[in-house]
Amino acid sequence: MTFFVSGLTCQECADKLEAHIQRQPGVNAAALMVTGKFVIDCDEEHADAIANEVLVSAPKAQGDVKAKRIT
C-alpha cells in the first residue's frame, strides 16, 4: 500500500516513523522516501491495522504532519 506523507521536515522524525511502521506485525518492508511517498509491503490480513497505524502515527512524528493513503 502507498501513502503520501506531508509536513515532515525532520529526517530523524521520518526515520522514526518508518522504523515504527517496520516493527508492526505483518509488515515485510516499509520505505518513506524524501518525496513523501511511503510504500509499505505487508500481509493482506494486517493491511487495515497497518494503514490505521500510519494515519495515527504520522501526526505524532512531527508537528503538522498528515498522511493520506493513495493505494
Buried (B, 14 or more C-beta within 10 A) or exposed (E): BEBEBEBBEEEEBBEBBBEBBBEBEBBEEBEBEEEBEBEBEBEEEBBEEBBEBBBEBBBEBBEEBBBBBEE
